[in-house]
Amino acid sequence: MNMSKEDICFISAYDMREKIKTQELTSLEITEIIIERIEKINPIIHAFCTPTFDLARETAKKADDAIKKGEKIGILHGVPTSIKDLADTKGIRTTYGCKIFEHNVPEKDAIVVERLKNAGMVFLGKTNTPEFGHLAISYNMIFEETRNPWNLERTPGGSSSGAAAAVASGLSPLALGSDGGGSIRIPSSLCGVYGLKPNFGRIPRDFKLIAFYLLAHYGPIVRYVRDAALMLDAMKGPSDADKFSLQKSNINYVDIVKETPRKLKIGYSLDLGYAKAINPEVEKSVLEAVHKFENFDWQVEKAKVRLKKSYQTVVTLVTAGFAYDFKPYLKDWKEKMTPSFLKLIEAGLNYTSLDLVKAEYMAMKFYEQFYEYFKEYDILITPTIAVTAFELGKSFPEQIAGKSVSPAAWMPFTYPFNMSGHPAASIPCGWSSEGLPIGMQIVGRRFDEATVLQVSNAFEEIAPWQEKLPKIK
């Protein structure tokens, strides 16, 4: 074996799968190497909150045995994978980052987890998240806060905090994230990895909460675009349990991701019509990155996107949902809720039915604006977020580019696409002067994850980022 242990931790899941198939590397060998790295690195960055190492070893051994016996195997056969702690895992503690459920052990898997298991994943454990994914950082009252692998004093973002940090650190080739307002794309941007929020309904969900009911998506967080396609193929498809799940798609994403579209018209916006401030290094990196697409003879131009400020709309939908879901818990659990989570619940209790109708109407109007945009363009490019990773322990940066800003000003680009449902990805596109990753958001037409993945793959080929690794000590 010519590769070092570190090399193995950072190879693509696609290549890992191929080596497991031929037994050039066994699933058990890979799993043991990754577990060894987790045991070394996780006490520093706190990406995993509930490891499942014995189960991983057992599953990896069975995966190797199946190959030796010539049995039929799944598309993720033997590949180590982590699951965000918002998705139920049968027999494995699932806390949702919430003290109320600190010792909760689900009796069945979430649909998406069941599909990943059926595809042959080796389950490494649960990754850290804020309480019910309500923050874009990682803080909760059960586990230690996840740290950014590129600078341990900075936030990894959230709410798929542990997922993105684990992937960036070589602790998990594949990670399941979820996204209700940017929770896949934000930490992917801050941790320098690739994260895809598929079209709403592409991956079915199990409904436990009203909050995020119309906003939440499951999706992959990975280091290579092709790995996202691989994981999406394992998770996609309808389920009668989710009335919003989409009909079966005949597209095999891992097969088409390498195809480069002949003609595309790409528009870009650095403000979506309402973002007030952006870090100059982020702006520069995204502008330089978007013009790289001209290498493919694609048309690239600045687009006129004029959204109304949309944060209050998503806040109304989410907080009213949290209020409905958690009002019964307030009497006994109020003191053990994250203060910011409690604040959202209490705010939601004050909304009227007219407030909710207005929010739903505004969400519909956002969709209509993007419907008009995609009549003219194939892709929309924006920054993923307006900043690089800020100080750990803070919920938001107080200033951007020297301007005092509101708490939501650093993440204006992601949540509109939760309300519209369009597929959107964050891809690394540069580095700040401090050596922190910068992300670019690639948004596609409704139902068109294929083009988002193809454009992402084309960018990865001309501007790869994977050779640069975080130095964690």
N, C-alpha and C positions, 0 to 999 in steps of 0.2 A: 504493500500500500504506500504510494508515493505522497499522498496528501497528509498534511499535519492534522491534528485534532481540530485546531482552529479552522483550517480550510474546510473540513467536513461540516462544521457548524454553520458556515456561511455559503455553502453551495446552494443552488436553486433546488426547490422541492421537486421540480420536473426532473432534473438530473439525478437527484436522490432516488426518485421513484425508478428511474431506468437502471441505476446501479443495484437497487434492491431486487428488481426483476431478474437480473443476471446473477445476482448474489456476488457481484464484484465487491460490494459492501452489503452486509446483512442489515436488516432493520434493527436487530438487537445491538449490533456494533454501533450503529449510528445513534440509537436511543441512549446507550450507555455513555457515549461521548457527550451528547447534549445534556444528559442528566448531570454528569460531572461538571460541565460548564455552569449549569444552573446553580448547583450547590456552591460554586465559587463566586458567581456574579450576583445571584439574586439577593443575598444578604446586603449587597451594596445598593442595588437599584430598586428592589422590592416590586418587581414586575408580576411575579406569581404570588397569589395569596393562599391558594390551596393546591399544592403539588399532588400528583397521583402517580408517583414513580413506580410503585409495585405493579399497578395496573398497566402502566406503559411497558414495563419489561415483559409482563405476561402476554400482552397483545403483540408486541414485537416478535417474540418467540413464535407465537402462533402464525404470524405473517410469514416468517421464514419457512416454517413447516409446510404451510400451504403452497408455497412456491416449489419446494422440493417434491411435493406430492403431485404437482401439476394441476392444482385446483384453480378454478376460476377466481380471478382477483379483481378488486375494485380500482378505480382510477387514482385513489390516494393510498394504495396498499403499502402499509409499513411506514408511512411518512409521519414523523412526529408533529403534533398540532396542539395548539392551546385554545381554550374556550373562555371568552369573557364571562365574568361572574354575574352577568345579567341573564344568561341562558341556562335553563334548568338542565341538570345532569343527574341521571338516575343513580341513586346511591352515593352521590358525591355532594358534599356540602356546597350549597349555593346561597350566598348571603345577600346578593344585590347591593352590597356595601352598606347594609342597613342593620342596626342593632336589633331591631324587631325579629329579623330572620338570621341572626348570627349563627344559630345551630340548625338551620333548616336543611333537611336532606330530602330532595324531591323523590317521588315514587316513579317518575318517568322522565325521559329525555324530552327536551324541546324538539320540535320537528327537525330543525336545522341540525341539531346535534345527532339525532338519529340518522340523518342522511350522511353526515360526515363519518359516522361509525360504519354505516353500510358501504361507504366508499373505501373503507379500510384504514382510516387514520389510526395512529397511535396517540392516545390521549395523554398529554403531559401534565395537564392541570388547569386550574382556573386562574385568570388574570385579573388584576386589580381594577376597580372602578369606583367613582364616587357614588354616593347613595342614590340608587335608581337612576344613575346616569344624568343627574340634574345639573352637573357642573362640567365645564370644559377644562378642568384640571383633575387631579386624582385623589383629593383628600376624602377620607371617610373616617368614621369613629371606631372601626374595627382593626384595620391594618395600617401599617406604616405607609406614608405617602410615597408613591412611585417617583423615582428620579430620572431625569433625562440622561441617557447614556453619553451624550456629547459634552455635557457639563452637569455634574452632579448637584450643583446649586441652582439649576434651572428646572422648570416644569416640563414634563413630557406632553402636556396638554391632556385632553380627555374628550369624551368619557372613556374611550377605549385606551386608557392610559397604559395599563400593564401590557396589553396586546402589542401596541406599537413599540414600547420600550423593549419588550422581549425579542421581537423580530429584529430590531436595530442592533441588539446586543448578541445575536447569534444563539439565542436561547429557544427559538421556536421558528422553524422554517415557514410554517403556516400559522396564522392566528385568526380566529373568528372575532370580529368586532361587530358593533351595532351603532347606528347613526340616526339620532332623532333631530339633530340640528347642526351636525358637523362632527359627530363623535367618532367617526372613522377618519375623516379627512384632516381634522385639526391635529390630532396626535401624529398622524402620518407625516404631516408637514413639519412639525416640530422635532420629530425623531428621525427624519430623513429616510422614510420608507414609502412604499406605494400602497395606497388604500383606495378601494373602490366601493362607493355606495351605488348598488345597482338600481335599476328602475323600481319604483314602488310596486310591490307585489311579486317581483321576480323570485324572491326567496320567501316562502311562507313563514308566518309568525304565529306563536301561541299568545293569546290575549289574556293577560292577568290584570292589566291596568287600563284605565281609560286614558291616562296621560300618554302622550305619544301615539295614540291609537291611529291617527291619520298621518303620522310623520315618520314613524320608525322603520328602519331598514336593517337587515343583517348584511354583512359583506366581508370580504377578505382583506387582511392586512399582510403584506408580503414584502420581499426585497426585489422580486423580479416580476415584471408584468405578466409573463406567461404563467407564473404560479397563481396569479389572481384568476386567470382564465380557467386554469385547472380546478381551482377551488369552486369557482362559480358553477362549472359544469356539475360538480358534485352536489351543490346545494339548490340549484334552480328547479323550477317546476311547480305545478299547482298542488294544492292540498285542500280538501273539502273543509278542513278545520279553519281555514282562513278565507273568508269570502272575498278578500281583496287580492288573493293570489292569481297570477296571470295564467292564461292557458299555456299548454306545453309549447316550448320553443324548439324547433328542429335544428337550431344553430348549435354546432359544437364549437364552443369558444376557443378551446385550446388548439383546434385545427385551423381556425381562421385568424387567430391573433397575429400571425406572422405575415399575413397579406397586407400590402400597402395600397390603400385606395389611390386610384389614378388622379382623380380631381376632387379637391375639397375647397370649400370656401370657409375660412376661419375668421371669426370676429373676436376681438379682445376688448375687455373693459377693465380699467383699474379702479373703478369706483361703483359700478352698477347704477350710477346716477345719484347715490346718496352717501357713500362712504366718505368720511370727512378727512381721514389722515391715513398715511401709509409710510412705513419705514422706507427711506430712500434706497437702501440696499435690496429690499424686497422688490420695490418697483423696478429697479435696474435689472435685477436677475430675471424677472418675469418678462420684461420687454425684450431682453436679449434672447430669452428662451423661445418666445413665440415667433420671432423672426427666423429661427432655425428651421421652422416648417417650410420656409420658402425653398429650402434645399430639395424639397420633393415636388417643386412646381405647384404647390398649393397657394391659393390666393389668401393673403393675410392682410387684414385692415382693422383699424380701430372702429368699433361698433358703437352705435348710439343706443345705449341701454339706459332707460330712465325709470327705474323702479322707485316707488315711494318707500320711505323708511319702513322696514318690515319687521323689526325686532319685536315691537309690541304685539303684533299679530301672533307670532309664535309663542311669546310669553303667555298671552291670554289663553291660547289653546292648551299649553302644557300645564300652567298653574291651576286652571280650572279643573283639569283632569286630576292633578295631584290632590286638590282639595276634596274632590269626590272620593278618591281612592283612600285617603288617609285621615279624613275627619274622624272616623270611628276609633282611630288609634291615639288621638291627641290627648285624651284624658290620662292614659296610662304611660304613654311613651314620649310625651312632649320633650322631656328633659334629656332624652337619649337620641334625639334626632339632630343631625347636622344643622347648625343654626341657619345656614343658607337654604337648606331644604325646608325647614320649618317656616321660614319667611315666605317661600313660594306657596306653601300650602295655605298660610293665613291670607296671603294676597288673593289666592284663588277663591277663597270663601266670599270675597266681596264683589265678584263679578255678577252682573245681571245676565239674564237670557239674551238681552239685546247686545251686550258685549260679545257674547259667544257667537251670535249670528253675524255680527259685524266682522269678527275674526275669520269665520268660515268664508264669508263673502270676499274678504281681502285675499285669503289664500287662493280662492278661485280666480281673482283678478291677476295674481302673480302668474298663475298657470297660463292665463290668456295672453299675457305679455310675452311669455317665452314661446307660446304657440306662434305668435306673429314673428318673433325673432327667427325661429327655425324654418320659417317659410323662405328666408333669404340665405341663411347660413347653415352649415353642417355641424359646426362646433363653436362653442363659446369658451374662451380662455379668460380666466381671472387669476389673481393671486389666490392661494388657498386661504391664507389669513394675512393680516396687515403687518405682522411683526415676526420676529424670531423668538425663540424661547426666552421668557422672562423669569424673574426670580421665583424659586420654589417657595410655596407658602402663600403666594399672592393669587387672588382669583382673576386678576386682570392687571395690565400695566396702566399706571395713572397718566402716562404721557406717551404719545406716538409722534415721532419727528418733531419733538420739542413743543407739541401742543397738548394741553390738558384735554382729556377725552372722557367720554362716558364709559361705564363698565363693559358695554358690548361692542365698543368701537373697534376692538382688535380682531373681531371675527364676523365682519359683515357679509362675507361672500358665500358662506356655506348654507345657512338655514333657508334661504329662498328656494333652494332646490329640494328641500324636504317638503315644503309646502306644494311645490309644483310636481314633485315626484320624478323628475328627470334623472337619468344616470349621471353620476359625477365622480371624478377621481382626483386624488392629489398625487402628484409625482414630484420627486426632488428635482429642482432646476438650478440650484446654486448654493453658495455658502456665504455667510456673512464674514466680516473681518474678524469676528470672534471665533470663527470655525463652526458656526451653528447652521443647520440645514435651513433651506428656503424651499417652500413648496409652491407649485403651480397647479391650479384647478382646471381640469378638462371636463366640460359639460357637453353631453350629447342630446340628440333628439329623443323624444319619448320612445321607449322600448329599444333604443339603439346602443346597448352596451357594446355591441360588436365594433362600431366605429370608435367609441371611446377607447377600447382596448387596443385597436389597431393604431390609432394616433399615439397612444401612450407607448406602445412598443416601438413605433418609428422614432419617437423622441429618445427612448432608452438606447436605441442603436446608435444615434448620433451624439448623445450626451449621457453616457453611462455614469453611474454614481457609485456602483457597488464596491469598487476597489478601496474606497476610503472607509475605514472602520473606526468606531469609537475606541478610545484608549481608557478602559475602566480599571481603576486601581483603588 
